[in-house]
Structure formats: structure tokens, C-alpha cells
Amino acid sequence: MSTVLDLGNMQYIALETYRKSGEGVKTPVWVVADGERLLVMTLESSWKVKRIQNNAAVRIAKCDMQGNLEGEWVEGEAEVLTGESIEAKVKKLIVQKYGLFARFFLFMGWVRRERYVGVAITDR
């Protein structure tokens, strides 16, 4: 049986969060491994953050850039991590893994004055 850490080296993972109705919403995201958890960076104002705050249960799977699944779902639990130090840590790890493309993505967010948060994903 796979664990969330098995997906830490993937280029993209599908992150499925749940609406209050129980309906799953799948989003392709970048991911980095950090010890016993995976970290994802997302906009603080995103719907996935709101869904995680209402229900920490998530599923993740390997996927391509468009979110087409390339592996089996793994059950996990997510936590939204806020604060400047965690934001800086997640950004640093994402840039180390994804390079110039990540730098461009973050620059565009800075231009639009967007705020990012980290999402930690662990096994359930």
C-alpha cells in the first residue's frame, strides 16, 4: 500500500479536497517532500484552502500537468500552514525543485500581490 511520501518525488500530483456536500474537487499541484510530510503551495484565497479548513481529509495521486491521473489514489490528511516562515520555506523548496518556472510563477504572484500558504499532507 502506498503512502503520501511515495508521491513526494512526482512532478505533479492531483490533490482532491472535499466540498461540504462531500463532492471531491481535484486540482493538479506541485509537491515537495519535507521530512514525514508533503508540502504544496497555493494561494491563501483559493477554494482548496477553504475546503481543507472545513475537512482535512484529502486524496492524492500522481498526475500530469492537466490533472489526468497516472496512479492510484492515496488517502491523506491536510493542514493549512500559515505564517511568513512557512511561506518562505515552501517557496524555497518549490524553487529548488521546479527552478525557473517556479521563480516566474512566484514573480507573477508578487506582481499581483497574491499571498501564498503551505499545505502539509500526511498519511491518515
C-alpha positions as CSV (number, residue, x, y, z in Angstrom):
1,M,0.0,0.0,0.0
2,S,1.3,3.4,-0.9
3,T,1.8,6.3,1.5
4,V,1.7,10.0,0.8
5,L,5.5,10.2,1.0
6,D,5.8,7.8,-2.1
7,L,4.5,10.8,-4.2
8,G,7.0,13.4,-3.0
9,N,9.2,13.0,-6.0
10,M,6.5,13.3,-8.6
11,Q,6.4,16.3,-10.9
12,Y,2.7,16.8,-10.3
13,I,0.1,15.3,-8.0
14,A,-3.7,15.5,-8.1
15,L,-4.9,16.9,-4.8
16,E,-8.6,16.1,-4.1
17,T,-10.3,18.1,-1.5
18,Y,-13.9,17.9,-0.5
19,R,-16.8,20.3,-0.6
20,K,-19.3,20.4,2.3
21,S,-21.6,18.2,0.2
22,G,-18.9,15.5,0.1
23,E,-18.2,16.0,-3.6
24,G,-14.4,15.8,-4.4
25,V,-12.6,18.5,-6.3
26,K,-9.4,17.5,-8.0
27,T,-6.5,20.0,-8.7
28,P,-3.1,19.4,-10.1
29,V,-0.3,20.9,-7.9
30,W,3.4,20.9,-7.5
31,V,4.7,19.0,-4.5
32,V,7.8,18.6,-2.4
33,A,8.8,16.2,0.3
34,D,9.7,17.6,3.7
35,G,10.5,15.0,6.3
36,E,7.4,13.0,7.1
37,R,5.1,15.1,5.1
38,L,4.5,16.6,1.6
39,L,4.2,20.3,1.1
40,V,2.1,22.1,-1.5
41,M,2.0,25.9,-2.1
42,T,-1.3,27.6,-3.0
43,L,-3.0,30.9,-2.9
44,E,-4.3,31.8,0.5
45,S,-7.6,32.8,-1.1
46,S,-8.0,29.5,-3.0
47,W,-11.1,27.4,-2.6
48,K,-8.9,24.3,-1.8
49,V,-7.7,26.2,1.3
50,K,-11.3,26.8,2.4
51,R,-12.2,23.2,1.7
52,I,-9.2,21.8,3.7
53,Q,-10.1,24.1,6.6
54,N,-13.6,22.5,6.6
55,N,-12.5,18.9,6.0
56,A,-8.8,17.8,6.4
57,A,-9.3,14.5,4.6
58,V,-7.7,14.5,1.1
59,R,-6.7,12.1,-1.6
60,I,-3.6,12.4,-3.7
61,A,-2.4,10.6,-6.8
62,K,0.3,11.0,-9.5
63,C,-1.0,13.0,-12.4
64,D,0.2,15.0,-15.4
65,M,0.1,18.8,-15.8
66,Q,-3.6,18.8,-16.8
67,G,-4.6,16.7,-13.8
68,N,-5.1,13.4,-15.7
69,L,-4.4,10.6,-13.2
70,E,-1.4,8.4,-13.7
71,G,-1.6,6.4,-10.5
72,E,-3.7,5.2,-7.7
73,W,-5.3,7.5,-5.1
74,V,-3.6,7.6,-1.6
75,E,-5.6,8.8,1.4
76,G,-4.1,11.6,3.4
77,E,-4.8,14.4,5.8
78,A,-4.0,18.1,5.0
79,E,-3.3,21.1,7.2
80,V,-3.0,24.7,6.0
81,L,0.2,26.2,7.3
82,T,0.3,30.0,7.5
83,G,3.0,32.5,8.5
84,E,5.9,34.1,6.8
85,S,8.5,31.5,7.9
86,I,6.5,28.5,6.5
87,E,5.6,30.5,3.3
88,A,9.4,31.2,2.8
89,K,10.3,27.5,3.4
90,V,7.7,26.2,1.0
91,K,8.7,28.7,-1.7
92,K,12.3,27.8,-1.2
93,L,11.7,24.1,-1.6
94,I,9.4,24.6,-4.6
95,V,12.0,26.8,-6.4
96,Q,14.7,24.2,-5.6
97,K,12.6,21.5,-7.3
98,Y,11.0,23.4,-10.1
99,G,13.6,26.0,-10.9
100,L,13.0,28.9,-13.3
101,F,9.3,28.1,-14.0
102,A,8.6,28.3,-10.2
103,R,10.5,31.6,-10.0
104,F,8.4,33.0,-12.8
105,F,5.2,31.7,-11.2
106,L,6.1,33.4,-7.9
107,F,7.1,36.6,-9.6
108,M,3.7,36.8,-11.3
109,G,2.1,36.3,-7.9
110,W,4.2,39.1,-6.4
111,V,3.2,41.4,-9.2
112,R,-0.5,40.6,-8.5
113,R,0.2,41.0,-4.7
114,E,-1.1,37.4,-4.0
115,R,-0.4,35.7,-0.7
116,Y,0.6,32.1,-0.6
117,V,0.2,29.4,2.1
118,G,1.7,26.0,2.5
119,V,-0.4,22.9,2.8
120,A,1.1,19.9,4.6
121,I,-0.1,16.5,3.6
122,T,0.4,13.4,5.8
123,D,-0.8,9.9,6.0
124,R,-4.2,9.4,7.6
